[in-house]
Amino acid sequence: QESRSNEESTDESEEDESEEEPKLKYERLSNGVTEILQKDAASCMTVHEKFLALGTHYGKVYLLDVQGNITQKFDVSPVKINQISLDESGEHMGVCSEDGKVQVFGLYSAEEFHETFDCPIKIVAVHPHFVRSHFKQFVTGGKKLLLYERGWMNRWKPSVLHEGEGNIRNVKWRGHLIAWANNMGVKILDMISKQRITNVPRDDISLRPDMYPCSLCWKDNLTLIIGWGNSVKICSVKERHASEMRDLPNRYVEIVFQFDTEFYISGLAPLCDQLVILSYVKEISEKMEVECCARPRLDIVQPLPESCEEISSDALTVRGFQENECRDYHLEYSEGESLFYIISPRDVVVAKERDQDDHIDWLLEKKKYEEALMAAEISQKTIKKHKILDIGLAYINHLVEKGEYDLAARKCQKILGKNTELWEFEVYKFKEIGQLKAISRYLPRRDPVLKPLIYEMVLHEFLESDYEGFATLIKEWPGDLYNNTIIVQAVVDHLKKDPQNRTLLQTLAELYTYDQRYGKALEIYLTLRHKDVFQLIHKHNLFSSIRDKIVLLMDFDSEKAVDMLLDNEDKISIDRVVEELENRPELQHVYLHKLFKRDHHKGQRYHEKQISLYAEYDRPNLLPFLRDSTHCPLEKALEICQQRNFVEETVYLLSRMGNSRSALKMIMEELQDVDKAIEFAKEQDDGELWEDLILYSIDKPPFITGLLNNIGTHVDPILLIHRIKEGMEIPNLRDSLVKILQDYNLQILLREGCKKILVADSLSLLKKMHRTQMKGVLVDEENICESCLSPILPSDASKSFNVVVFHCRHMFHKECLPVSNTVSPVQFCNICSAKHRGPGSAILEMKK
């Protein structure tokens, strides 16, 4: 049974299947401790931050390192060691035993105290600062609580602090306060004032104090935690206000938290603002139906004013737990490292706060890989046991096992990063399970780049089962990732089985493009009539490759093809295009028409050909072409239009060739459109043409009506009216005559209006000129004679002088002007007259 219990894990819990993460982790204190407990049993232990002190039932005290290795051994007594006490420095130790022996000695000095009492000494506590000379004090507890102080001549003087309430069961010394427990309750003594400041009675007096001892623990210098039976009290030592003292101690104790637990308390320790409680548990055996000892529990609770909240609870499997009583368990702790030691006669277990590595362990155990990976990334500088990459790979394997292949492949991007070896390993793993398609979308394409074989393997997988997916990868992947020749050959082999497959053909064209075999790519694009064909030609300058493929391009998209050919006329000449389209006149017409629209002269050698093309394929644009073209042979055009009976075009050509009378006759006879005939006559503005029009219309009443309505402003209506036969009925004659009169009145009004405007403008300009000429002209010393170039004003102002000033601001001495004309005494500025003289200027001058 003992062997079996040795193999059991100490972190076993009743809630192994729980999703809640434990707060502590456990391990046995082994090495030297194992050797000790095989022959002896642990009775007590004290923890210092540097070492451990373990007392046994056979009266031995062992100093251990934190790994449980024995560093020193003391034979103190032949019987059980009840208590070991260390000062804060760890240099002095106090030991008491069941036979009444008490020893206080220095671990690194010869200082030593021995005393033997006539009763078992259950406790000993040295002053926390015992290392200092003026704090050489310690207390012992049996039937009395005795304080020993070293005085004069290094003699130890005892004094009774308390007696009369049964054996002293526990003592804890912190700072200037000593707390102890006896059969009646817990007391606290202030060592400064040597006054007892409180008495906390125990709640359940039915429990034997020797079987269910009191547990004491100082959280800090002023906070005491008391656990007794199943009751927990947290007491705070406070200063009493001066006004309340009188004869009372200057300190008092307030119970700030009080609650009960489900089990009996064997030990207490603080953990931040929470409590760690070691509990003794009894349960009913199902087989024997009797009460037996169960595994002890280590609980973490959050104290509340009148209750507590359980944070975690672990049942511990310690060796020989079936035989232990509540008094056999002790809980000691190391304040600096949050280490908790559970001591039982046959076992010492260490409980530690779980670190980030433990947290990740638990997450991995629960298969919460995503959270584990996130935790590792956040704490990558502090974790020691785990590596982010290892967690990530485990996560990928887990997703693959669950069948979440796409998610697993997506995580590869983040987890594998730039590690090409791992990438290739994962790709082969996905290949083994037939899921290369899942990882294909996430394969790296730049930094890093995998071996070409990897990409070729994925492409072959798609080529065998998914042409669309294969085409997508070819579009998305750069062409230098794989051996293009191998993939082209594979596609060609598949096309042999399905030669009309558009997806494969288009993909093959893209592969040819990557391989710079643009000619083959162009052929496929043209065969497929693919929209990217023009972009391919422009991008790679493939105009030399399309010289014999112009018809295919035009059949595919004539508008784009023509625009491209015209934009790149220097690469493919007009003559070459026309020649290629010789057998497709309809396409030839489209090309030449756009060429003519861009430039009326570039394709002039083909204008004669275009006449037939327009007549055949685009008659609406024939007349605009004939009007705009200056290189079109009119005789040829007339011949074609007459053959096809194109009246409007024939009329235009006849008029352009000077045969207006034939054109008018054709309008009247063929079109019988008097309005068009009148419009034509107006354009030509030829009196003989009007005469022919009148003669043709004189015996046709509808034509006469049209003439009467339209010719009033071009021909004298009397010429038409005199020729109308007597008695001929003319439709709407009255309205036509009224219109003629209105047109005449309108002309008269327009002339009168123009005359009024002219007269008003002339008068306005005359007045303006008169005002200008009436203005004075400034003459000063700076002005000169334009003839002799001397100052216009004499230096002696008293002398008389004559000056002539013209409106043009030119000035002359009168004697410098030439002799005036005898015919006209009016003089003119010689300078301005010379500048503006032109044909007929002499006559104008004479008129003036």
MARGUKE-706507 format. One record per residue (C-alpha): residue number from 0; residue in three letters; x, y, z. Coordinates in steps of 0.5 Angstrom, whole numbers, plus 500, padded with zeros to 3 digits. Example, Ala and Ser with C-alpha at 12.3 -4.5 7.8 and 13.67 -1.06 7.14 Angstrom:
   num   residuo     u     v     w
     0       Ala   525   491   516
     1       Ser   527   498   514
***
This chain:
   num   residuo     u     v     w
     0       Gln   500   500   500
     1       Glu   506   505   502
     2       Ser   509   503   495
     3       Arg   503   505   491
     4       Ser   502   511   495
     5       Asn   509   513   493
     6       Glu   507   513   486
     7       Glu   501   517   486
     8       Ser   502   524   484
     9       Thr   501   530   489
    10       Asp   497   534   485
    11       Glu   491   530   484
    12       Ser   485   533   485
    13       Glu   477   531   486
    14       Glu   476   536   480
    15       Asp   481   533   475
    16       Glu   475   534   469
    17       Ser   474   541   471
    18       Glu   475   546   466
    19       Glu   477   551   471
    20       Glu   485   552   472
    21       Pro   488   550   478
    22       Lys   491   556   482
    23       Leu   497   552   485
    24       Lys   502   546   483
    25       Tyr   505   541   487
    26       Glu   511   537   488
    27       Arg   514   532   493
    28       Leu   520   535   497
    29       Ser   525   529   496
    30       Asn   532   527   496
    31       Gly   534   528   503
    32       Val   527   528   506
    33       Thr   525   522   503
    34       Glu   531   518   506
    35       Ile   529   521   513
    36       Leu   522   520   512
    37       Gln   523   512   511
    38       Lys   526   511   518
    39       Asp   523   517   521
    40       Ala   517   521   521
    41       Ala   516   529   521
    42       Ser   513   532   527
    43       Cys   514   540   525
    44       Met   518   544   520
    45       Thr   520   552   520
    46       Val   521   555   513
    47       His   526   561   512
    48       Glu   528   564   505
    49       Lys   535   561   505
    50       Phe   533   554   508
    51       Leu   528   549   511
    52       Ala   529   546   518
    53       Leu   525   539   519
    54       Gly   524   536   526
    55       Thr   522   529   527
    56       His   519   524   532
    57       Tyr   526   521   534
    58       Gly   529   528   536
    59       Lys   533   530   530
    60       Val   533   537   527
    61       Tyr   535   537   519
    62       Leu   537   543   516
    63       Leu   535   542   508
    64       Asp   536   546   502
    65       Val   530   548   498
    66       Gln   531   542   494
    67       Gly   530   537   500
    68       Asn   538   536   501
    69       Ile   541   535   508
    70       Thr   546   540   509
    71       Gln   546   539   517
    72       Lys   544   535   522
    73       Phe   542   536   530
    74       Asp   541   530   535
    75       Val   537   534   540
    76       Ser   533   529   544
    77       Pro   531   522   544
    78       Val   524   524   543
    79       Lys   519   528   539
    80       Ile   521   535   537
    81       Asn   515   539   538
    82       Gln   517   546   535
    83       Ile   523   549   531
    84       Ser   524   557   531
    85       Leu   528   561   527
    86       Asp   530   569   527
    87       Glu   529   573   521
    88       Ser   536   573   519
    89       Gly   536   565   520
    90       Glu   542   565   524
    91       His   539   563   530
    92       Met   535   557   532
    93       Gly   530   555   538
    94       Val   528   548   539
    95       Cys   524   544   544
    96       Ser   522   537   545
    97       Glu   517   533   548
    98       Asp   522   531   554
    99       Gly   522   538   556
   100       Lys   528   540   553
   101       Val   529   547   550
   102       Gln   535   549   546
   103       Val   537   556   543
   104       Phe   543   557   539
   105       Gly   547   560   533
   106       Leu   548   556   527
   107       Tyr   554   560   525
   108       Ser   556   562   532
   109       Ala   558   559   539
   110       Glu   552   562   542
   111       Glu   548   557   546
   112       Phe   542   556   551
   113       His   540   550   554
   114       Glu   534   548   559
   115       Thr   530   542   561
   116       Phe   523   543   564
   117       Asp   519   538   568
   118       Cys   514   538   563
   119       Pro   513   537   555
   120       Ile   515   544   552
   121       Lys   510   545   546
   122       Ile   513   551   543
   123       Val   519   556   543
   124       Ala   519   562   539
   125       Val   525   567   539
   126       His   525   574   538
   127       Pro   525   576   530
   128       His   531   580   531
   129       Phe   535   575   536
   130       Val   541   577   532
   131       Arg   541   584   535
   132       Ser   544   584   542
   133       His   539   588   545
   134       Phe   533   583   543
   135       Lys   536   577   546
   136       Gln   529   574   548
   137       Phe   525   568   546
   138       Val   519   565   549
   139       Thr   517   558   551
   140       Gly   510   554   552
   141       Gly   508   549   556
   142       Lys   504   550   562
   143       Lys   506   557   562
   144       Leu   508   562   557
   145       Leu   515   564   559
   146       Leu   519   570   557
   147       Tyr   527   569   557
   148       Glu   531   575   556
   149       Arg   539   575   557
   150       Gly   541   580   562
   151       Trp   548   582   566
   152       Met   553   577   565
   153       Asn   550   574   559
   154       Arg   545   570   564
   155       Trp   538   569   562
   156       Lys   532   571   566
   157       Pro   526   568   565
   158       Ser   519   571   567
   159       Val   512   569   566
   160       Leu   507   572   561
   161       His   501   568   562
   162       Glu   499   561   566
   163       Gly   493   558   569
   164       Glu   489   557   562
   165       Gly   492   550   560
   166       Asn   498   548   556
   167       Ile   500   553   551
   168       Arg   499   550   544
   169       Asn   502   555   539
   170       Val   506   562   539
   171       Lys   507   566   533
   172       Trp   512   572   534
   173       Arg   512   578   530
   174       Gly   515   585   531
   175       His   513   587   538
   176       Leu   507   583   538
   177       Ile   506   576   541
   178       Ala   500   571   539
   179       Trp   499   565   543
   180       Ala   494   560   544
   181       Asn   492   556   550
   182       Asn   486   552   552
   183       Met   481   558   552
   184       Gly   483   562   546
   185       Val   488   566   543
   186       Lys   492   572   547
   187       Ile   496   578   544
   188       Leu   501   581   548
   189       Asp   505   588   546
   190       Met   512   587   548
   191       Ile   513   594   548
   192       Ser   508   596   554
   193       Lys   508   589   556
   194       Gln   501   589   556
   195       Arg   496   584   554
   196       Ile   491   587   549
   197       Thr   486   582   547
   198       Asn   483   575   548
   199       Val   480   572   542
   200       Pro   476   566   545
   201       Arg   475   559   541
   202       Asp   468   558   538
   203       Asp   467   550   539
   204       Ile   470   548   546
   205       Ser   467   541   544
   206       Leu   473   540   540
   207       Arg   479   537   544
   208       Pro   485   543   543
   209       Asp   490   537   543
   210       Met   487   534   537
   211       Tyr   485   540   533
   212       Pro   490   545   535
   213       Cys   490   552   534
   214       Ser   493   555   527
   215       Leu   496   562   528
   216       Cys   499   566   522
   217       Trp   501   573   522
   218       Lys   500   576   515
   219       Asp   504   583   517
   220       Asn   506   586   523
   221       Leu   499   588   525
   222       Thr   494   583   522
   223       Leu   493   576   525
   224       Ile   490   570   522
   225       Ile   487   565   527
   226       Gly   484   558   525
   227       Trp   481   553   530
   228       Gly   476   548   529
   229       Asn   472   550   523
   230       Ser   473   557   524
   231       Val   477   563   521
   232       Lys   478   570   524
   233       Ile   482   575   521
   234       Cys   484   580   527
   235       Ser   487   587   526
   236       Val   491   591   531
   237       Lys   490   598   532
   238       Glu   492   604   536
   239       Arg   487   606   541
   240       His   485   614   541
   241       Ala   488   618   546
   242       Ser   481   620   549
   243       Glu   479   613   550
   244       Met   485   610   553
   245       Arg   484   611   561
   246       Asp   487   605   564
   247       Leu   486   601   557
   248       Pro   492   598   553
   249       Asn   494   603   548
   250       Arg   492   598   542
   251       Tyr   486   594   541
   252       Val   484   588   536
   253       Glu   478   588   531
   254       Ile   476   582   528
   255       Val   475   585   521
   256       Phe   473   578   517
   257       Gln   470   572   521
   258       Phe   467   565   517
   259       Asp   467   558   518
   260       Thr   469   552   513
   261       Glu   467   546   511
   262       Phe   473   542   514
   263       Tyr   477   542   520
   264       Ile   483   547   520
   265       Ser   490   544   520
   266       Gly   494   550   518
   267       Leu   493   558   515
   268       Ala   498   562   510
   269       Pro   496   569   507
   270       Leu   497   569   499
   271       Cys   496   577   497
   272       Asp   489   579   500
   273       Gln   487   571   500
   274       Leu   488   566   504
   275       Val   491   559   503
   276       Ile   487   554   508
   277       Leu   490   547   509
   278       Ser   484   542   512
   279       Tyr   483   536   515
   280       Val   477   532   512
   281       Lys   473   526   515
   282       Glu   469   522   510
   283       Ile   464   515   511
   284       Ser   467   509   508
   285       Glu   462   506   503
   286       Lys   465   499   504
   287       Met   465   499   512
   288       Glu   460   505   513
   289       Val   465   508   518
   290       Glu   468   514   519
   291       Cys   475   515   516
   292       Cys   481   520   514
   293       Ala   480   523   507
   294       Arg   486   526   503
   295       Pro   487   533   506
   296       Arg   485   539   502
   297       Leu   489   546   500
   298       Asp   484   551   499
   299       Ile   485   558   497
   300       Val   479   563   499
   301       Gln   477   570   499
   302       Pro   475   573   506
   303       Leu   469   577   506
   304       Pro   466   580   512
   305       Glu   462   574   514
   306       Ser   463   569   509
   307       Cys   468   567   504
   308       Glu   469   565   497
   309       Glu   472   559   495
   310       Ile   477   561   489
   311       Ser   480   554   488
   312       Ser   480   547   492
   313       Asp   485   541   491
   314       Ala   485   534   495
   315       Leu   492   532   496
   316       Thr   494   525   496
   317       Val   500   525   501
   318       Arg   503   518   504
   319       Gly   499   515   510
   320       Phe   494   520   509
   321       Gln   489   515   512
   322       Glu   492   514   519
   323       Asn   493   522   520
   324       Glu   490   526   525
   325       Cys   488   534   524
   326       Arg   494   535   529
   327       Asp   499   531   524
   328       Tyr   498   536   519
   329       His   502   543   519
   330       Leu   502   549   514
   331       Glu   508   553   513
   332       Tyr   510   558   508
   333       Ser   516   562   505
   334       Glu   513   570   504
   335       Gly   518   572   499
   336       Glu   517   566   494
   337       Ser   509   564   495
   338       Leu   511   557   497
   339       Phe   507   553   501
   340       Tyr   509   547   505
   341       Ile   504   541   507
   342       Ile   508   537   513
   343       Ser   505   530   515
   344       Pro   509   525   518
   345       Arg   510   521   512
   346       Asp   511   526   507
   347       Val   513   534   505
   348       Val   509   537   499
   349       Val   511   544   496
   350       Ala   505   548   493
   351       Lys   507   553   489
   352       Glu   503   559   485
   353       Arg   503   557   478
   354       Asp   507   561   473
   355       Gln   506   562   465
   356       Asp   509   556   464
   357       Asp   504   552   468
   358       His   498   556   465
   359       Ile   500   554   458
   360       Asp   501   547   460
   361       Trp   494   547   463
   362       Leu   491   550   456
   363       Leu   495   544   452
   364       Glu   492   539   457
   365       Lys   485   542   456
   366       Lys   487   542   448
   367       Lys   486   550   448
   368       Tyr   491   551   443
   369       Glu   489   558   441
   370       Glu   489   560   448
   371       Ala   496   557   449
   372       Leu   499   560   443
   373       Met   496   567   445
   374       Ala   499   566   452
   375       Ala   506   564   450
   376       Glu   506   570   445
   377       Ile   504   575   451
   378       Ser   509   572   455
   379       Gln   515   570   451
   380       Lys   520   573   455
   381       Thr   518   570   461
   382       Ile   516   563   459
   383       Lys   522   558   460
   384       Lys   519   551   459
   385       His   515   552   452
   386       Lys   517   555   445
   387       Ile   512   559   441
   388       Leu   514   554   435
   389       Asp   512   548   439
   390       Ile   506   550   441
   391       Gly   504   552   434
   392       Leu   506   546   431
   393       Ala   502   542   436
   394       Tyr   496   547   435
   395       Ile   496   545   427
   396       Asn   497   538   429
   397       His   491   538   433
   398       Leu   487   542   428
   399       Val   489   537   422
   400       Glu   486   531   427
   401       Lys   480   535   428
   402       Gly   479   535   420
   403       Glu   479   543   420
   404       Tyr   484   543   415
   405       Asp   483   550   412
   406       Leu   484   553   419
   407       Ala   490   549   420
   408       Ala   493   551   413
   409       Arg   491   559   415
   410       Lys   495   558   422
   411       Cys   501   556   418
   412       Gln   502   563   416
   413       Lys   503   566   423
   414       Ile   506   560   426
   415       Leu   511   557   421
   416       Gly   513   564   419
   417       Lys   519   564   414
   418       Asn   522   557   416
   419       Thr   522   554   409
   420       Glu   524   547   412
   421       Leu   518   547   417
   422       Trp   513   550   411
   423       Glu   516   544   406
   424       Phe   515   539   412
   425       Glu   507   541   413
   426       Val   506   541   406
   427       Tyr   508   534   405
   428       Lys   504   532   411
   429       Phe   498   535   408
   430       Lys   499   531   402
   431       Glu   499   525   406
   432       Ile   492   526   408
   433       Gly   490   529   401
   434       Gln   489   536   403
   435       Leu   494   540   399
   436       Lys   488   544   396
   437       Ala   487   547   403
   438       Ile   494   549   404
   439       Ser   495   552   397
   440       Arg   492   559   399
   441       Tyr   497   560   404
   442       Leu   503   558   401
   443       Pro   509   563   402
   444       Arg   510   567   395
   445       Arg   515   572   397
   446       Asp   520   572   403
   447       Pro   521   566   404
   448       Val   520   562   397
   449       Leu   520   554   398
   450       Lys   523   549   393
   451       Pro   519   549   386
   452       Leu   518   542   387
   453       Ile   513   544   393
   454       Tyr   509   549   388
   455       Glu   509   544   382
   456       Met   506   539   387
   457       Val   500   543   389
   458       Leu   499   545   382
   459       His   499   538   379
   460       Glu   494   536   385
   461       Phe   489   542   382
   462       Leu   490   540   375
   463       Glu   488   533   376
   464       Ser   481   535   380
   465       Asp   480   542   379
   466       Tyr   481   546   373
   467       Glu   478   553   376
   468       Gly   483   552   382
   469       Phe   489   551   378
   470       Ala   487   557   373
   471       Thr   486   561   380
   472       Leu   493   559   382
   473       Ile   497   561   376
   474       Lys   494   568   376
   475       Glu   495   569   383
   476       Trp   502   566   384
   477       Pro   508   569   380
   478       Gly   511   565   375
   479       Asp   518   564   378
   480       Leu   515   560   383
   481       Tyr   515   554   379
   482       Asn   518   551   373
   483       Asn   514   553   367
   484       Thr   516   548   362
   485       Ile   514   543   367
   486       Ile   507   546   368
   487       Val   506   548   361
   488       Gln   507   540   358
   489       Ala   502   538   364
   490       Val   497   543   361
   491       Val   498   541   354
   492       Asp   497   533   356
   493       His   491   535   359
   494       Leu   489   539   353
   495       Lys   490   533   349
   496       Lys   484   529   353
   497       Asp   480   536   352
   498       Pro   482   540   347
   499       Gln   476   545   347
   500       Asn   477   546   355
   501       Arg   477   554   355
   502       Thr   479   554   362
   503       Leu   485   550   360
   504       Leu   487   554   354
   505       Gln   486   561   358
   506       Thr   491   558   363
   507       Leu   496   556   358
   508       Ala   496   562   355
   509       Glu   498   565   361
   510       Leu   503   560   362
   511       Tyr   506   562   355
   512       Thr   506   569   357
   513       Tyr   510   568   364
   514       Asp   515   564   359
   515       Gln   515   570   354
   516       Arg   512   566   348
   517       Tyr   507   571   347
   518       Gly   506   569   340
   519       Lys   503   563   342
   520       Ala   499   566   348
   521       Leu   496   571   343
   522       Glu   494   565   338
   523       Ile   490   562   344
   524       Tyr   487   569   346
   525       Leu   484   570   339
   526       Thr   482   563   339
   527       Leu   478   564   345
   528       Arg   476   572   344
   529       His   479   574   350
   530       Lys   478   581   353
   531       Asp   485   581   355
   532       Val   488   580   348
   533       Phe   489   588   347
   534       Gln   492   589   353
   535       Leu   497   583   352
   536       Ile   499   586   345
   537       His   500   593   348
   538       Lys   504   591   354
   539       His   509   586   350
   540       Asn   509   590   344
   541       Leu   506   584   340
   542       Phe   504   589   334
   543       Ser   509   585   329
   544       Ser   506   578   331
   545       Ile   499   581   329
   546       Arg   500   583   322
   547       Asp   497   577   319
   548       Lys   492   576   325
   549       Ile   488   583   324
   550       Val   482   580   321
   551       Leu   481   576   327
   552       Leu   482   582   332
   553       Met   477   585   328
   554       Asp   472   580   328
   555       Phe   473   579   336
   556       Asp   472   587   337
   557       Ser   472   591   331
   558       Glu   472   598   335
   559       Lys   478   596   340
   560       Ala   482   593   334
   561       Val   481   599   330
   562       Asp   483   604   335
   563       Met   489   600   337
   564       Leu   491   600   329
   565       Leu   490   607   329
   566       Asp   494   609   335
   567       Asn   500   605   333
   568       Glu   500   607   325
   569       Asp   507   607   326
   570       Lys   508   600   327
   571       Ile   503   597   323
   572       Ser   502   601   317
   573       Ile   495   603   314
   574       Asp   497   600   307
   575       Arg   498   593   311
   576       Val   491   594   314
   577       Val   487   595   308
   578       Glu   491   589   305
   579       Glu   490   584   310
   580       Leu   482   586   310
   581       Glu   482   586   303
   582       Asn   477   580   303
   583       Arg   473   583   308
   584       Pro   470   589   305
   585       Glu   465   590   311
   586       Leu   471   591   316
   587       Gln   475   595   311
   588       His   470   600   311
   589       Val   470   600   319
   590       Tyr   477   601   319
   591       Leu   477   607   313
   592       His   471   610   316
   593       Lys   475   611   323
   594       Leu   481   613   319
   595       Phe   477   618   315
   596       Lys   474   621   322
   597       Arg   481   622   325
   598       Asp   484   625   319
   599       His   481   627   312
   600       His   487   626   308
   601       Lys   491   620   311
   602       Gly   487   615   307
   603       Gln   486   619   301
   604       Arg   489   614   296
   605       Tyr   483   610   299
   606       His   477   615   298
   607       Glu   475   612   291
   608       Lys   475   605   294
   609       Gln   471   608   300
   610       Ile   465   611   296
   611       Ser   463   604   294
   612       Leu   464   601   301
   613       Tyr   460   607   304
   614       Ala   455   606   298
   615       Glu   455   598   300
   616       Tyr   455   598   308
   617       Asp   454   605   311
   618       Arg   450   609   306
   619       Pro   448   615   312
   620       Asn   455   617   312
   621       Leu   456   617   304
   622       Leu   454   624   304
   623       Pro   458   627   309
   624       Phe   464   623   306
   625       Leu   463   626   300
   626       Arg   462   633   303
   627       Asp   468   633   307
   628       Ser   473   629   302
   629       Thr   477   633   298
   630       His   480   627   294
   631       Cys   474   624   292
   632       Pro   473   623   284
   633       Leu   467   626   283
   634       Glu   465   623   276
   635       Lys   466   616   280
   636       Ala   462   618   286
   637       Leu   457   620   281
   638       Glu   457   614   277
   639       Ile   456   610   283
   640       Cys   450   614   286
   641       Gln   447   614   279
   642       Gln   447   607   279
   643       Arg   444   606   286
   644       Asn   439   611   285
   645       Phe   442   615   291
   646       Val   438   622   289
   647       Glu   441   626   295
   648       Glu   448   624   294
   649       Thr   447   625   286
   650       Val   444   632   287
   651       Tyr   450   634   291
   652       Leu   455   631   286
   653       Leu   451   635   280
   654       Ser   451   641   284
   655       Arg   458   641   286
   656       Met   460   639   279
   657       Gly   457   645   277
   658       Asn   451   642   274
   659       Ser   446   646   278
   660       Arg   440   646   273
   661       Ser   440   638   273
   662       Ala   441   637   280
   663       Leu   435   642   281
   664       Lys   431   638   276
   665       Met   432   632   279
   666       Ile   430   634   286
   667       Met   423   637   283
   668       Glu   422   630   279
   669       Glu   425   625   283
   670       Leu   424   628   290
   671       Gln   418   632   288
   672       Asp   420   636   294
   673       Val   419   644   293
   674       Asp   422   646   300
   675       Lys   428   642   298
   676       Ala   428   645   291
   677       Ile   427   652   294
   678       Glu   433   651   299
   679       Phe   437   648   293
   680       Ala   436   655   289
   681       Lys   437   659   295
   682       Glu   444   656   296
   683       Gln   446   657   289
   684       Asp   443   664   289
   685       Asp   443   664   281
   686       Gly   437   668   278
   687       Glu   437   663   272
   688       Leu   436   657   277
   689       Trp   430   661   280
   690       Glu   427   662   273
   691       Asp   428   654   272
   692       Leu   424   653   278
   693       Ile   418   658   277
   694       Leu   418   655   270
   695       Tyr   417   648   273
   696       Ser   412   649   278
   697       Ile   408   654   274
   698       Asp   403   648   272
   699       Lys   403   645   279
   700       Pro   399   649   284
   701       Pro   402   645   290
   702       Phe   409   648   288
   703       Ile   406   655   287
   704       Thr   404   655   294
   705       Gly   411   653   296
   706       Leu   414   658   292
   707       Leu   409   664   294
   708       Asn   411   662   301
   709       Asn   419   662   301
   710       Ile   421   666   295
   711       Gly   419   673   298
   712       Thr   426   675   300
   713       His   430   672   294
   714       Val   426   673   288
   715       Asp   420   679   286
   716       Pro   414   675   288
   717       Ile   411   679   282
   718       Leu   415   675   277
   719       Leu   411   669   279
   720       Ile   404   672   280
   721       His   404   674   273
   722       Arg   405   667   270
   723       Ile   400   664   274
   724       Lys   394   662   269
   725       Glu   387   665   270
   726       Gly   383   660   274
   727       Met   388   656   276
   728       Glu   386   654   283
   729       Ile   392   655   288
   730       Pro   391   652   295
   731       Asn   392   657   301
   732       Leu   393   662   296
   733       Arg   390   668   301
   734       Asp   395   665   306
   735       Ser   401   665   301
   736       Leu   399   673   299
   737       Val   398   675   306
   738       Lys   405   672   308
   739       Ile   408   675   302
   740       Leu   406   682   304
   741       Gln   408   681   312
   742       Asp   415   679   309
   743       Tyr   415   685   305
   744       Asn   413   689   311
   745       Leu   418   686   315
   746       Gln   423   688   310
   747       Ile   421   695   311
   748       Leu   421   695   318
   749       Leu   428   692   318
   750       Arg   431   698   314
   751       Glu   427   703   318
   752       Gly   430   700   324
   753       Cys   437   700   321
   754       Lys   436   707   319
   755       Lys   434   710   325
   756       Ile   440   706   329
   757       Leu   445   709   324
   758       Val   443   716   325
   759       Ala   443   715   332
   760       Asp   450   712   332
   761       Ser   452   718   327
   762       Leu   449   723   332
   763       Ser   453   720   338
   764       Leu   459   720   335
   765       Leu   459   727   332
   766       Lys   457   730   339
   767       Lys   463   726   342
   768       Met   468   729   336
   769       His   465   736   338
   770       Arg   466   735   345
   771       Thr   473   732   344
   772       Gln   475   738   339
   773       Met   473   743   344
   774       Lys   477   741   349
   775       Gly   484   746   351
   776       Val   491   743   350
   777       Leu   496   744   355
   778       Val   502   747   352
   779       Asp   509   748   357
   780       Glu   516   749   356
   781       Glu   517   741   355
   782       Asn   513   741   348
   783       Ile   517   742   342
   784       Cys   516   744   335
   785       Glu   515   738   331
   786       Ser   519   741   325
   787       Cys   525   745   328
   788       Leu   525   741   334
   789       Ser   526   747   339
   790       Pro   522   749   345
   791       Ile   515   751   343
   792       Leu   515   757   347
   793       Pro   520   762   347
   794       Ser   525   764   352
   795       Asp   523   771   353
   796       Ala   515   771   354
   797       Ser   514   778   353
   798       Lys   515   777   346
   799       Ser   509   775   341
   800       Phe   509   769   338
   801       Asn   504   764   334
   802       Val   503   757   335
   803       Val   499   752   331
   804       Val   496   746   335
   805       Phe   493   740   332
   806       His   488   735   335
   807       Cys   493   730   334
   808       Arg   497   734   340
   809       His   503   735   335
   810       Met   505   743   335
   811       Phe   508   747   330
   812       His   511   754   330
   813       Lys   507   758   325
   814       Glu   513   760   321
   815       Cys   515   753   321
   816       Leu   509   750   318
   817       Pro   509   750   310
   818       Val   505   755   306
   819       Ser   497   753   306
   820       Asn   494   751   300
   821       Thr   491   757   297
   822       Val   485   753   295
   823       Ser   483   751   302
   824       Pro   486   755   307
   825       Val   485   749   312
   826       Gln   492   746   315
   827       Phe   493   739   317
   828       Cys   498   736   321
   829       Asn   504   734   316
   830       Ile   506   728   321
   831       Cys   499   725   321
   832       Ser   497   726   314
   833       Ala   504   723   312
   834       Lys   502   717   316
   835       His   495   716   314
   836       Arg   496   717   307
   837       Gly   494   712   302
   838       Pro   490   711   296
   839       Gly   485   717   294
   840       Ser   488   721   300
   841       Ala   489   727   296
   842       Ile   482   727   293
   843       Leu   480   726   301
   844       Glu   484   732   302
   845       Met   481   736   297
   846       Lys   474   735   299
   847       Lys   476   737   306
***
